Amino acid sequence: MKLVAEFEAPTTSFVKNERQYDIFYIPRGQSGVKRTGLAFGNLLLDVCTLFTWELISLPLRNAGGSDQLSYQVRYDNNNVVDEVVVLRN
């Protein structure tokens, strides 16, 4: 849960060999204050547009290209982070 609190929800989650994996895309250069402001703005737009904003913003956020860092996180059977692999830096 600490990862989700810091970096938002994972872009992709899957199970492989009975282990949970998450893929996180993290925008490069965003401080905690900026991320908090963006999250608040997205929440406000979600409520105002009856969550239609999610349909528009998700592809835009994921199309960021090279200004994002990508990490694959593997969890053990107790849902504790077991391994982190940099996919794109």
Backbone as CSV, one residue per row, in Angstrom:
resi,resn,N_x,N_y,N_z,CA_x,CA_y,CA_z,C_x,C_y,C_z
1,MET,0.801,-1.192,0.000,0.000,0.000,0.000,0.852,1.267,0.000
2,LYS,2.060,1.178,0.569,2.912,2.350,0.575,3.311,2.743,-0.839
3,LEU,3.513,1.752,-1.718,3.845,2.066,-3.106,2.698,2.798,-3.779
4,VAL,1.486,2.341,-3.568,0.321,2.978,-4.174,0.150,4.389,-3.628
5,ALA,0.392,4.586,-2.343,0.272,5.917,-1.760,1.304,6.878,-2.347
6,GLU,2.483,6.384,-2.629,3.556,7.239,-3.144,3.463,7.443,-4.656
7,PHE,3.145,6.389,-5.403,3.232,6.448,-6.865,1.901,6.280,-7.577
8,GLU,0.790,6.275,-6.859,-0.539,6.027,-7.411,-0.673,4.542,-7.728
9,ALA,-1.812,4.157,-8.237,-2.074,2.747,-8.536,-1.177,2.268,-9.667
10,PRO,-0.821,0.986,-9.660,-0.003,0.470,-10.757,-0.757,0.534,-12.075
11,THR,-0.012,0.680,-13.148,-0.616,0.716,-14.470,-1.103,-0.662,-14.874
12,THR,-0.340,-1.692,-14.512,-0.674,-3.072,-14.847,-0.395,-3.947,-13.642
13,SER,-1.252,-4.926,-13.421,-1.034,-5.937,-12.387,-1.304,-7.302,-12.997
14,PHE,-0.507,-8.289,-12.599,-0.733,-9.646,-13.097,-0.133,-10.649,-12.124
15,VAL,-0.530,-11.918,-12.289,-0.011,-13.012,-11.477,0.746,-13.952,-12.399
16,LYS,1.968,-14.322,-11.983,2.802,-15.235,-12.750,3.485,-16.170,-11.766
17,ASN,3.376,-17.462,-11.998,3.946,-18.466,-11.103,3.493,-18.249,-9.657
18,GLU,2.208,-17.949,-9.496,1.588,-17.734,-8.192,2.177,-16.552,-7.420
19,ARG,2.785,-15.599,-8.111,3.330,-14.382,-7.491,2.643,-13.171,-8.110
20,GLN,2.355,-12.192,-7.295,1.729,-10.954,-7.754,2.798,-10.001,-8.282
21,TYR,2.550,-9.391,-9.445,3.446,-8.406,-10.048,2.651,-7.136,-10.330
22,ASP,3.284,-5.989,-10.162,2.722,-4.693,-10.536,3.736,-3.955,-11.402
23,ILE,3.239,-3.213,-12.378,4.071,-2.345,-13.203,3.684,-0.908,-12.877
24,PHE,4.659,-0.109,-12.479,4.438,1.291,-12.153,5.133,2.163,-13.184
25,TYR,4.434,3.178,-13.689,5.020,4.223,-14.520,5.035,5.488,-13.677
26,ILE,6.219,6.023,-13.437,6.371,7.164,-12.556,6.911,8.342,-13.367
27,PRO,6.169,9.441,-13.444,6.669,10.605,-14.177,7.973,11.118,-13.571
28,ARG,8.936,11.358,-14.415,10.243,11.848,-13.968,10.125,13.302,-13.515
29,GLY,10.740,13.600,-12.373,10.845,14.977,-11.913,9.641,15.538,-11.206
30,GLN,8.696,14.704,-10.807,7.539,15.230,-10.087,7.756,15.073,-8.593
31,SER,7.735,16.172,-7.878,7.883,16.129,-6.425,6.577,15.675,-5.800
32,GLY,6.627,15.371,-4.518,5.432,14.943,-3.802,4.342,15.995,-3.815
33,VAL,4.728,17.272,-3.701,3.740,18.355,-3.691,3.055,18.455,-5.050
34,LYS,3.826,18.351,-6.116,3.239,18.435,-7.450,2.314,17.249,-7.701
35,ARG,2.742,16.050,-7.303,1.907,14.862,-7.478,0.612,14.992,-6.687
36,THR,0.705,15.536,-5.474,-0.496,15.718,-4.652,-1.456,16.693,-5.314
37,GLY,-0.926,17.777,-5.850,-1.758,18.744,-6.558,-2.424,18.138,-7.783
38,LEU,-1.671,17.367,-8.534,-2.235,16.708,-9.714,-3.307,15.701,-9.324
39,ALA,-3.065,14.950,-8.258,-4.049,13.963,-7.802,-5.339,14.660,-7.366
40,PHE,-5.211,15.770,-6.635,-6.388,16.521,-6.211,-7.149,17.071,-7.414
41,GLY,-6.416,17.613,-8.383,-7.054,18.132,-9.595,-7.772,17.041,-10.373
42,ASN,-7.142,15.869,-10.470,-7.783,14.745,-11.163,-9.039,14.286,-10.432
43,LEU,-8.981,14.245,-9.101,-10.153,13.851,-8.326,-11.293,14.846,-8.537
44,LEU,-10.968,16.125,-8.508,-11.984,17.151,-8.718,-12.622,17.016,-10.102
45,LEU,-11.797,16.802,-11.123,-12.318,16.627,-12.474,-13.141,15.344,-12.595
46,ASP,-12.720,14.282,-11.905,-13.494,13.038,-11.913,-14.906,13.278,-11.392
47,VAL,-14.999,13.959,-10.264,-16.306,14.204,-9.651,-17.150,15.122,-10.532
48,CYS,-16.551,16.174,-11.061,-17.290,17.141,-11.883,-17.772,16.548,-13.204
49,THR,-17.041,15.575,-13.737,-17.408,14.995,-15.037,-18.018,13.604,-14.887
50,LEU,-18.401,13.249,-13.660,-18.962,11.920,-13.374,-18.020,10.810,-13.849
51,PHE,-16.749,11.005,-13.581,-15.658,10.058,-13.849,-15.357,9.849,-15.334
52,THR,-15.925,10.683,-16.197,-15.563,10.634,-17.620,-14.119,11.071,-17.808
53,TRP,-13.615,11.927,-16.916,-12.236,12.404,-17.009,-11.252,11.241,-16.983
54,GLU,-11.551,10.170,-16.265,-10.661,9.000,-16.217,-10.478,8.403,-17.606
55,LEU,-11.531,8.360,-18.400,-11.436,7.811,-19.760,-10.532,8.656,-20.648
56,ILE,-10.495,9.951,-20.378,-9.667,10.863,-21.165,-8.241,10.908,-20.634
57,SER,-8.101,10.995,-19.314,-6.783,11.241,-18.740,-5.880,10.022,-18.693
58,LEU,-6.434,8.822,-18.534,-5.585,7.634,-18.429,-4.714,7.428,-19.664
59,PRO,-5.268,7.483,-20.886,-4.387,7.355,-22.057,-3.365,8.486,-22.152
60,LEU,-3.751,9.685,-21.732,-2.816,10.804,-21.786,-1.662,10.596,-20.811
61,ARG,-1.968,10.118,-19.599,-0.921,9.869,-18.606,0.004,8.740,-19.042
62,ASN,-0.547,7.716,-19.673,0.266,6.571,-20.079,1.047,6.822,-21.363
63,ALA,0.702,7.869,-22.094,1.385,8.182,-23.353,2.557,9.124,-23.128
64,GLY,3.004,9.250,-21.906,4.059,10.197,-21.556,5.386,9.958,-22.247
65,GLY,5.646,8.738,-22.664,6.883,8.459,-23.385,8.103,8.403,-22.491
66,SER,9.197,8.994,-22.939,10.488,8.837,-22.285,10.622,9.631,-20.986
67,ASP,9.645,10.449,-20.645,9.752,11.199,-19.399,9.200,10.416,-18.207
68,GLN,9.054,9.099,-18.378,8.555,8.256,-17.310,9.567,7.173,-16.971
69,LEU,9.584,6.808,-15.697,10.374,5.677,-15.240,9.423,4.492,-15.106
70,SER,9.883,3.300,-15.447,9.043,2.111,-15.365,9.693,1.089,-14.450
71,TYR,8.899,0.558,-13.529,9.392,-0.431,-12.583,8.431,-1.612,-12.515
72,GLN,8.993,-2.805,-12.422,8.204,-4.007,-12.167,8.460,-4.415,-10.722
73,VAL,7.393,-4.583,-9.960,7.501,-4.937,-8.551,6.896,-6.323,-8.358
74,ARG,7.663,-7.213,-7.711,7.176,-8.555,-7.404,6.971,-8.661,-5.896
75,TYR,5.892,-9.332,-5.504,5.550,-9.494,-4.093,5.696,-10.950,-3.674
76,ASP,6.036,-11.171,-2.395,6.089,-12.543,-1.884,4.680,-12.980,-1.476
77,ASN,4.581,-14.160,-0.857,3.273,-14.702,-0.487,2.577,-13.898,0.605
78,ASN,3.308,-13.055,1.323,2.732,-12.204,2.362,2.433,-10.800,1.847
79,ASN,2.500,-10.609,0.536,2.239,-9.327,-0.121,3.248,-8.254,0.293
80,VAL,4.485,-8.676,0.521,5.586,-7.770,0.824,6.485,-7.720,-0.405
81,VAL,6.993,-6.533,-0.735,7.842,-6.390,-1.920,9.048,-7.322,-1.816
82,ASP,9.218,-8.119,-2.850,10.259,-9.136,-2.908,11.371,-8.722,-3.856
83,GLU,10.988,-8.038,-4.952,11.965,-7.675,-5.988,11.442,-6.465,-6.766
84,VAL,12.348,-5.565,-7.116,12.026,-4.424,-7.965,12.990,-4.428,-9.140
85,VAL,12.433,-4.364,-10.351,13.253,-4.381,-11.570,12.955,-3.108,-12.353
86,VAL,14.008,-2.392,-12.734,13.836,-1.199,-13.573,13.603,-1.666,-15.004
87,LEU,12.473,-1.303,-15.576,12.168,-1.677,-16.957,12.625,-0.616,-17.946
88,ARG,12.457,0.647,-17.565,12.862,1.753,-18.435,13.277,2.907,-17.540
89,ASN,14.479,3.390,-17.751,14.978,4.464,-16.905,15.365,5.657,-17.742
